[in-house]
Amino acid sequence: MIVGVPREIKPGEQRVALTPAGARALAEAGHRVVVERGAGGGSGIRDDDYAAVGAELAGVDDLWARAELVLKVKEPLEGEAPRLRAGQILFTYLHLAPAPGLTRALRASGAIAMAYETVQRADGSLPLLTPMSEVAGRLAVQEGAFYLGRARGGRGILLAGVPGVPRGNVVILGAGTAGQNAARAAVGLGADVAVLDVNPDRLRHVDDLFAGRVVTLMSNSYNVEQVVRRADLLVGAVLVAGARAPRLVPKELVAQMKEGAVIVDISVDQGGCVETIRPTTLLDPVYVVSGVVHYGVANMPALVPRTSTFALTNATLPYALELATRGAAAAARANPALARGANVWRGQVVHPAVAESLGERATPLEACLG
Ligand SMILES: NC(=O)c1ccc[n+]([C@@H]2O[C@H](COP(=O)([O-])OP(=O)(O)OC[C@H]3O[C@@H](n4cnc5c(N)ncnc54)[C@H](O)[C@@H]3O)[C@@H](O)[C@H]2O)c1
């Protein structure tokens, strides 16, 4: 198959959907890889790095015209959607439920649109979302530590403390992927860390993982109130799949936090678990409410595109290889996790949540596979 990798054009997006290692793996499996010139620039990957593993460099028109499988990071924008053609496979983050216009455009194109975010294993896990939660979790503590600096508006606290001066206190709401990775970074920095979750198995896992270095607590309004008041850095990392994030920290509790404390609410992309959080951008990431610094960046991985590109492609490559080698229909039949990634298939909306957002019923995927 001819596999095309365009340069991302969404403002601020610096990731790329394939690394040179991935290009080599595809070539070794007998595929031809075409990469748009400059596509890896934002992630520190040069055109020469792709050429060195046998990938061909091309202009954008040529690439879209030739590619049978298009690998991307973000959803197609207005300039890209019209380039899709019938039968072409698109594999990328799509987030179609809130974007009926794009769903209609994909349907009209006749392309096969597979979404990273709906690829799902039998145990319910979302393997192509996990790496970005890992990045965001670790980054939350790095960013929080930065904004705790006095010159950044914070309390002027070093999370590690020093001999004779106590460590900073980090409270993490949610012990899932992002929360565990935040805990790892906070422990690594030498902070005093507490993690809360409603799922005792998650807390058990955290307790095992950090062998007593982290305090685990059941998440309820009483415990949340106790720990949030003494937090120097509060990290929001909760998720209820498919729903708005539960609001665990009301504005009255934010007002009781220490002056210059920092909140990094990773779950802001699902509405946030802190009442006073609102989405911000990397260009203007923080604002202050009740003396507390709020960080609400909804696309945190974009701050570290190189790490994020490698983390994302480590996870996507096996699926991309399967799509290229078997073709979309056989790959979907052989791999149920990948089949759940199918959103729009040759003019039919096959994902239930996406169809619902159009006020329609999904066409069963089996009916499309023939
Ligand atoms: N801002 C960003 O750039 C960015 C990047 C990646 C992920 N995210 C978001 O981060 C959030 C977390 O993602 P994840 O992959 O860690 O999810 P996850 O499902 O692995 O973990 C979520 C955890 O929240 C827990 N939880 C649910 N209700 C709770 C409550 N009331 N109190 C405490 N814990 C509760 C769950 O039990 C689970 O352990 C999601 O909203 C995700 O979209 C944001």
The ligand as a Gaussian input file, in Angstrom:
#p B3LYP/6-31G(d) Opt

LIG

0 1
 N       -5.378000      18.438000      29.033000
 C       -4.760000      17.595000      28.219000
 O       -3.931000      17.977000      27.399000
 C       -5.050000      16.139000      28.302000
 C       -4.206000      15.193000      27.715000
 C       -4.496000      13.832000      27.873000
 C       -5.623000      13.442000      28.607000
 N       -6.447000      14.402000      29.147000
 C       -7.628000      14.089000      29.965000
 O       -7.226000      13.651000      31.250000
 C       -8.333000      12.997000      31.865000
 C       -7.857000      11.722000      32.542000
 O       -7.497000      10.760000      31.549000
 P       -6.969000       9.303000      31.946000
 O       -6.479000       8.681000      30.694000
 O       -6.060000       9.378000      33.117000
 O       -8.329000       8.598000      32.392000
 P       -8.437000       7.221000      33.208000
 O       -9.783000       6.661000      32.872000
 O       -7.232000       6.386000      33.049000
 O       -8.464000       7.705000      34.729000
 C       -9.504000       8.468000      35.279000
 C       -9.626000       8.116000      36.748000
 O      -10.569000       9.027000      37.337000
 C      -11.209000       8.292000      38.363000
 N      -12.388000       8.988000      38.850000
 C      -13.641000       9.026000      38.303000
 N      -14.452000       9.737000      39.111000
 C      -13.691000      10.165000      40.167000
 C      -13.962000      10.935000      41.323000
 N      -15.193000      11.406000      41.586000
 N      -12.934000      11.173000      42.186000
 C      -11.703000      10.698000      41.932000
 N      -11.402000       9.942000      40.872000
 C      -12.392000       9.687000      39.993000
 C      -11.471000       6.943000      37.716000
 O      -11.786000       5.953000      38.705000
 C      -10.143000       6.696000      37.015000
 O       -9.236000       6.001000      37.842000
 C       -9.343000      12.794000      30.720000
 O      -10.330000      13.793000      30.797000
 C       -8.514000      12.970000      29.487000
 O       -9.301000      13.370000      28.368000
 C       -6.172000      15.724000      28.996000

